[in-house]
Amino acid sequence: MASAGRIQDKVAIVTGGGSGIGRAIALRFGAEGAKVVVADINDAAAGKVAKEIEAGGGTAMAVKTDVSNEESVDNLFDQTVKTYGTVDVLVNNAGLVDTERHFLEGDAAWWDRIIAVNLRSVFLCGHRAAQIMARKGEGSIINLSSGGATKAHRGNAAYDAAKGGIEALTRAMCLDLGPYGVRVNALVPGSIDSKGMSAEARKYRADTVPLGRIGEPDDLAGPALFLASDDAKYVTGQVTVSDGGMLAQQRSPQVDIFPHSKYPKV
Ligand SMILES: NC(=O)c1ccc[n+]([C@@H]2O[C@H](COP(=O)([O-])OP(=O)(O)OC[C@H]3O[C@@H](n4cnc5c(N)ncnc54)[C@H](O)[C@@H]3O)[C@@H](O)[C@H]2O)c1
């Protein structure tokens, strides 16, 4: 008899599941037995991922969703409950990532849009999920943050503020939802090639990573699965980092006072 998956029959919503990290998490959840709801503003991409999960023997559906819009989020949860009966896992992954502007050149529309898609969305989706999960007495919410919550990216004030907000919100939700059995954790990707960079760009980034390689979307799938599963049943309010060691270093290898060239040969 085939063994059950690690999140067998759990209903899992993955926002931004149409591409990149969200797609990798959705595919892994599908392979581990979950009923996956792929929620993305790009419905063609979401539909493709749902089909990939089904082609692998899993269960999935796509729901076109704008995570910054309350009505659209309500529709996502209504469709999910109508089709699969409940929500056990929510991955708040959707976000705008190419948002660079120098602080001096930022304006209120830029700020509001990034905060709406990257932070307000976590409240909107988290609030709907928590209502369902609290009544059941269990559930797992995973919020995608960034190293930018801890150490700033240049030209990314709004993005980094949203991610800092996500980590604070994760801890606040952990306290408010813990008594109802709902766990809430943040997941931090490092430098992940979610869009297919050139070989040159990959090498340039890889040289700054302690593990010596750029991250792949699938590098987040295992940590997300752990946080979603009962293996993490006593883990809540935490920031889990999958970044090849980026946040652990003071300086990148190129400018460190003890360069790689001095490392012993083994
Ligand atoms: N790639 C990285 O290196 C990296 C690093 C740190 C954090 N992250 C975080 O990981 C998450 C995923 O990043 P990625 O690199 O896979 O990005 P991506 O651009 O490949 O995927 C983001 C997905 O979100 C969807 N989306 C955008 N706006 C939406 C909206 N309003 N409603 C619903 N869906 C929407 C897009 O259509 C897309 O499918 C983001 O939260 C990002 O901030 C990524």
The ligand as a MOL file (V3000), in Angstrom:
LIG
                    3D

  0  0  0     0  0            999 V3000
M  V30 BEGIN CTAB
M  V30 COUNTS 44 48 0 0 0
M  V30 BEGIN ATOM
M  V30 1 N 12.5580 35.3360 -5.2910 0
M  V30 2 C 13.2160 35.7530 -4.2370 0
M  V30 3 O 14.4530 35.8200 -4.2590 0
M  V30 4 C 12.4910 36.1340 -2.9810 0
M  V30 5 C 13.2610 36.5440 -1.8780 0
M  V30 6 C 12.6190 36.9030 -0.7050 0
M  V30 7 C 11.2320 36.8560 -0.6180 0
M  V30 8 N 10.4980 36.4500 -1.7020 0 CHG=1
M  V30 9 C 9.0290 36.4050 -1.5370 0
M  V30 10 O 8.5210 35.1770 -1.9930 0
M  V30 11 C 7.2270 35.3670 -2.5700 0
M  V30 12 C 7.2000 34.7870 -3.9940 0
M  V30 13 O 8.1980 35.4170 -4.7630 0
M  V30 14 P 8.6090 34.8890 -6.2120 0
M  V30 15 O 10.0260 35.2440 -6.4050 0
M  V30 16 O 8.1670 33.4980 -6.4190 0 CHG=-1
M  V30 17 O 7.7410 35.8880 -7.1190 0
M  V30 18 P 7.0050 35.6620 -8.5200 0
M  V30 19 O 6.8410 37.0260 -9.1060 0
M  V30 20 O 7.6800 34.6040 -9.3160 0
M  V30 21 O 5.5810 35.0990 -8.0740 0
M  V30 22 C 4.6440 35.9120 -7.4400 0
M  V30 23 C 3.2570 35.4350 -7.8420 0
M  V30 24 O 2.3160 36.2870 -7.1770 0
M  V30 25 C 1.3030 36.6190 -8.1060 0
M  V30 26 N 0.6720 37.8840 -7.7250 0
M  V30 27 C 1.1750 39.1440 -7.8490 0
M  V30 28 N 0.2760 40.0400 -7.4260 0
M  V30 29 C -0.8140 39.3400 -7.0160 0
M  V30 30 C -2.0730 39.7190 -6.4740 0
M  V30 31 N -2.4080 41.0080 -6.2890 0
M  V30 32 N -2.9550 38.7320 -6.1500 0
M  V30 33 C -2.6410 37.4330 -6.3530 0
M  V30 34 N -1.4790 37.0180 -6.8880 0
M  V30 35 C -0.5670 37.9690 -7.2070 0
M  V30 36 C 1.9960 36.6940 -9.4580 0
M  V30 37 O 1.0860 36.5590 -10.5420 0
M  V30 38 C 2.9870 35.5430 -9.3480 0
M  V30 39 O 2.4380 34.3210 -9.8290 0
M  V30 40 C 6.9480 36.8700 -2.5070 0
M  V30 41 O 6.1820 37.1560 -1.3460 0
M  V30 42 C 8.3380 37.4610 -2.3760 0
M  V30 43 O 8.3340 38.7250 -1.7340 0
M  V30 44 C 11.0930 36.1010 -2.8760 0
M  V30 END ATOM
M  V30 BEGIN BOND
M  V30 1 1 1 2
M  V30 2 2 2 3
M  V30 3 1 2 4
M  V30 4 1 4 5
M  V30 5 2 4 44
M  V30 6 2 5 6
M  V30 7 1 6 7
M  V30 8 2 7 8
M  V30 9 1 8 9
M  V30 10 1 8 44
M  V30 11 1 9 10
M  V30 12 1 9 42
M  V30 13 1 10 11
M  V30 14 1 11 12
M  V30 15 1 11 40
M  V30 16 1 12 13
M  V30 17 1 13 14
M  V30 18 2 14 15
M  V30 19 1 14 16
M  V30 20 1 14 17
M  V30 21 1 17 18
M  V30 22 2 18 19
M  V30 23 1 18 20
M  V30 24 1 18 21
M  V30 25 1 21 22
M  V30 26 1 22 23
M  V30 27 1 23 24
M  V30 28 1 23 38
M  V30 29 1 24 25
M  V30 30 1 25 26
M  V30 31 1 25 36
M  V30 32 1 26 27
M  V30 33 1 26 35
M  V30 34 2 27 28
M  V30 35 1 28 29
M  V30 36 1 29 30
M  V30 37 2 29 35
M  V30 38 1 30 31
M  V30 39 2 30 32
M  V30 40 1 32 33
M  V30 41 2 33 34
M  V30 42 1 34 35
M  V30 43 1 36 37
M  V30 44 1 36 38
M  V30 45 1 38 39
M  V30 46 1 40 41
M  V30 47 1 40 42
M  V30 48 1 42 43
M  V30 END BOND
M  V30 END CTAB
M  END
